Amino acid sequence: MTKPAVEVRPLVRQKARSLGALGEQWLAELPRRISDVERRWSVDVDVGRPLPGGTSSYVARARTRDGRDAVLKLSLPSTDFASQVRTLSLAKGQGYVRLLAYDVERHAMLQEALGPSMDRLGLAPRAQIETLCAMLRRAWQAPRAAGLTADPAQEKARALGEMVGRLWESLGRPCSERVVNQALTFAGRRAAEFDPDRCVVVHGDPHPGNALRVTAPRAGAGAGFVFVDPDGFLADPAYDLGVVLRDWCGELRGRDGAAARGLVRSYCALLADRTGVDQRAIWEWGFLERVSTGLYVLDFGAEELGRPFLDTAELLV
């Protein structure tokens, strides 16, 4: 029986093409890569129906030869795939998806099958935030890999500040100067307050789309969800909470500035209350993430996805 052609989701294709020749090669070689891992891991991949979510990987359901459901993930060459594998391997399913097999050279991994992502379940924002906090408290307990260190010269706030300044200019200043100045101020403050002793292995992008429901209760998933796609670097826990605060653009658009700030401040207070992390740090990381994410997404051509981050940042200054 002939398999259908490999289908790649539009955002993944767009991200791949933004990488130039490297991304085009990845797209061209994707069918062969899928066939390789099917043979190597004795799985059958549903190539005609890629799973939703994400911009940097081809993700599809798979079935092992003994009839178990699984998920195949093939990441773009621009991702830090080795860091993802390291984080998932050390977590052993505690707060994270279980890793069944992997090949770092091919940027391929086989994971346990999960249910829908949190953002597709119609949960109220505050319920999502509370669940993400519970998940993060568990995920932050993941062991550090041997040799994983936090270098102040390569600290996340410093890197995001440099990216904001560079992309704002190269993209033709797509948001106001006051938004960028606020983001850069917060980047400088977060970098100045960097403390290696406060660092944990953060997820790096713990938004509701990266929180998937487990198909049955299990150890390590007490909240009923686990994280996928970790970046797995050392940072202040407030960074992860800032990523959670970064979202909710749909809740903010259409409000005036005072109403938008009041709503996000209430979310920020909830994040601080549920985790014991400093509220000011969460707010500053959240604003920096909102601006940097908007610019980053615009840079690979996804205007519809990136613009809401910048538009809502204007409301919060």
C-alpha positions in Angstrom: 0.0 0.0 0.0 1.4 3.4 -1.1 1.8 5.9 1.7 0.4 9.5 1.2 2.9 12.3 0.6 4.6 13.8 3.6 2.5 16.9 4.7 4.4 19.7 6.4 2.4 22.4 8.3 2.6 25.9 6.8 4.4 27.5 9.7 7.0 24.8 9.9 7.6 25.1 6.1 7.9 28.9 6.5 10.4 28.6 9.3 12.4 26.0 7.3 12.5 28.3 4.3 13.6 31.2 6.5 16.8 29.2 7.1 17.8 29.4 3.4 19.6 26.4 1.8 19.8 24.5 5.1 16.1 24.6 5.6 15.3 23.8 2.0 17.6 20.8 2.3 15.7 19.7 5.4 12.4 19.9 3.6 13.7 17.9 0.6 15.2 15.2 2.8 12.2 14.9 5.2 10.6 11.9 3.5 13.9 10.0 3.5 14.5 10.8 7.1 11.0 9.5 8.1 11.7 6.3 6.2 15.0 5.9 8.0 13.6 6.2 11.5 10.6 3.9 10.6 13.1 1.2 9.7 15.4 1.9 12.6 12.8 2.1 15.3 10.3 -0.3 13.8 7.4 2.2 13.7 4.8 3.2 11.2 4.4 7.0 10.8 1.1 8.7 9.8 2.9 11.1 7.4 -0.4 12.5 5.9 -1.6 14.0 9.2 1.1 16.0 11.0 0.2 17.0 14.5 -0.6 20.7 15.3 1.6 23.1 17.2 5.1 24.4 17.0 7.1 26.0 14.3 10.4 24.2 14.4 9.6 20.5 13.9 7.7 17.9 11.9 5.6 16.0 14.4 3.4 13.1 13.5 1.7 10.1 15.2 3.4 6.8 15.0 2.6 3.2 15.9 5.2 0.7 17.0 5.3 -2.9 15.6 3.8 -4.2 18.9 0.8 -1.8 18.5 1.7 1.0 20.9 1.0 4.6 20.1 3.9 7.1 19.9 4.9 10.4 18.4 7.7 11.0 16.0 9.5 14.4 16.1 12.0 15.6 13.5 13.4 19.0 14.3 14.8 21.7 12.1 18.6 21.9 12.1 18.5 25.4 13.7 17.2 24.0 17.1 19.3 23.0 20.0 18.2 19.4 19.7 20.9 17.9 22.0 19.7 20.2 24.8 16.1 18.9 24.4 17.2 15.3 24.4 19.4 15.9 27.5 16.5 17.6 29.4 14.0 14.9 28.6 16.4 12.1 29.3 17.3 13.4 32.7 13.7 14.3 33.6 12.6 10.6 33.0 8.9 11.6 32.5 8.7 13.8 35.7 6.9 16.9 34.4 7.9 16.1 30.8 7.0 13.8 28.0 8.6 10.4 28.2 11.4 9.9 25.7 11.3 6.5 24.0 14.2 6.7 21.5 16.3 9.4 20.0 19.0 10.1 17.4 20.8 13.4 18.0 22.6 13.4 14.6 19.3 13.1 12.7 17.4 15.5 15.1 14.9 12.7 15.6 13.1 11.5 18.7 10.3 9.1 19.5 8.0 10.1 22.4 5.1 8.8 24.3 1.7 9.6 22.8 -0.1 12.4 24.5 -3.5 14.1 24.2 -4.4 17.6 23.0 -2.5 20.7 24.1 -3.9 22.9 26.9 -4.6 25.8 24.5 -7.0 23.6 22.6 -9.2 22.6 25.5 -11.2 25.9 26.1 -9.9 26.4 29.6 -10.1 29.8 31.2 -6.8 31.7 31.2 -6.5 31.7 35.0 -7.1 27.9 35.1 -4.4 27.4 32.5 -2.0 29.7 34.4 -2.6 27.8 37.7 -2.0 24.4 35.9 1.2 25.7 34.3 2.5 26.8 37.6 2.0 23.4 39.1 3.7 21.8 36.1 6.6 24.2 36.3 7.2 23.5 40.0 7.6 19.9 39.1 9.7 20.5 36.0 12.1 22.8 37.8 13.2 19.7 39.9 14.8 18.2 36.8 18.5 17.3 37.4 21.2 19.4 35.9 23.3 17.7 33.2 27.0 17.3 34.1 28.8 20.4 32.9 25.7 22.5 32.4 26.6 26.0 33.7 25.1 29.5 33.7 27.6 31.9 32.1 26.7 35.5 32.9 28.2 36.6 29.5 25.6 34.4 27.7 22.7 35.0 30.1 19.2 35.0 28.6 18.3 38.6 29.3 21.4 39.9 27.7 20.9 37.7 24.6 17.2 38.8 24.3 18.1 42.5 24.6 20.7 42.2 21.9 18.2 40.5 19.6 15.5 43.1 20.3 17.8 46.0 19.3 19.0 44.2 16.2 15.7 43.0 14.9 13.9 46.2 15.6 16.2 48.0 13.2 16.5 45.3 10.6 12.7 44.9 10.4 12.1 48.6 9.9 11.1 49.5 13.5 7.8 47.6 13.5 6.8 48.8 17.0 7.2 52.1 18.9 10.5 53.2 20.3 9.0 53.4 23.8 8.2 49.7 23.6 11.7 48.8 22.6 13.2 51.1 25.2 11.1 49.5 27.9 12.1 46.0 26.7 15.8 47.0 26.7 15.5 48.5 30.2 14.0 45.3 31.5 16.7 43.3 29.8 19.4 45.3 31.4 17.8 45.0 34.8 17.3 41.2 34.6 20.9 40.8 33.4 22.2 42.9 36.3 20.2 40.8 38.8 21.4 37.5 37.4 22.3 35.1 40.2 23.6 31.6 39.3 22.5 30.3 42.7 18.9 31.0 41.8 19.1 29.1 38.5 17.2 26.0 37.7 16.8 24.0 34.5 14.0 26.0 32.9 11.7 24.7 30.2 12.4 27.9 28.2 9.0 28.1 26.4 6.3 26.8 28.7 3.2 28.2 26.9 -0.1 26.3 26.9 0.7 24.9 23.4 3.7 23.1 24.9 1.6 21.6 27.7 -0.1 18.4 26.5 -2.6 16.3 28.4 -1.5 12.7 29.4 -3.7 10.0 28.0 -4.0 8.3 31.4 -2.9 9.2 35.0 0.8 8.5 35.6 3.6 9.3 37.9 5.3 12.7 37.1 2.1 14.1 35.6 0.1 15.1 38.7 -1.4 18.1 37.0 -2.7 15.9 34.2 -0.4 17.5 31.6 3.3 17.3 30.8 5.6 19.6 28.9 7.1 19.0 25.4 9.9 20.8 23.5 12.1 22.0 26.4 15.0 24.3 25.7 16.6 23.1 29.0 19.0 25.9 30.0 19.9 27.4 33.4 18.0 30.5 34.3 16.0 32.2 37.1 12.6 30.5 37.4 11.1 33.9 36.8 12.1 33.5 33.2 9.7 30.6 32.6 6.9 32.5 34.4 7.5 35.5 32.2 7.0 33.3 29.2 3.6 32.2 30.6 2.7 35.9 31.1 3.8 36.8 27.6 0.8 35.1 26.0 -3.0 35.9 26.2 -2.9 38.4 23.3 -6.5 37.5 22.5 -7.5 38.5 26.0 -5.8 41.9 25.7 -6.7 43.1 22.2 -9.7 45.4 22.2 -9.0 46.7 25.7 -7.6 50.1 26.5 -4.1 50.4 28.1 -5.4 50.6 31.7 -7.6 47.6 31.4 -4.9 45.6 29.6 -2.3 46.4 32.3 -4.8 45.6 35.0 -5.5 42.2 33.6 -1.9 41.3 33.0 -0.9 42.5 36.5 -3.6 40.2 37.9 -2.1 37.3 35.9 1.4 38.3 37.2 0.2 38.3 40.8 -1.3 34.9 40.3 2.0 33.5 38.9 3.9 34.9 41.9 1.4 33.6 44.4 1.4 30.1 43.0 5.2 29.8 42.8 6.7 32.2 45.4 8.7 33.9 42.7 9.3 37.7 42.7 6.4 39.5 41.0 8.5 42.3 39.5 10.9 39.9 37.9 8.0 38.0 36.3 6.6 41.3 35.0 9.9 42.3 33.4 10.6 39.0 31.9 7.1 38.8 30.6 7.3 42.2 28.8 10.8 41.4 27.4 9.5 38.0 26.1 6.4 39.7 24.5 8.5 42.1 22.5 11.3 39.7 21.6 8.9 37.0 20.5 7.0 39.4 18.3 10.1 40.5 16.6 11.5 37.0 16.3 8.4 35.7 14.7 8.1 38.7 12.3 11.7 38.0 11.3 10.8 34.6 9.8 7.8 36.0 8.0 4.9 35.0 10.2 3.2 38.5 10.4 -0.1 37.2 11.6 1.5 35.3 14.5 4.0 37.9 15.5 2.0 41.2 15.3 -0.3 40.5 18.3 2.7 40.4 20.6 3.9 43.8 19.5 0.4 45.3 19.4 -0.3 44.2 23.0 3.1 45.4 24.2 2.0 48.9 23.2 -0.9 48.6 25.7 1.4 47.6 28.5 4.0 50.4 28.4 
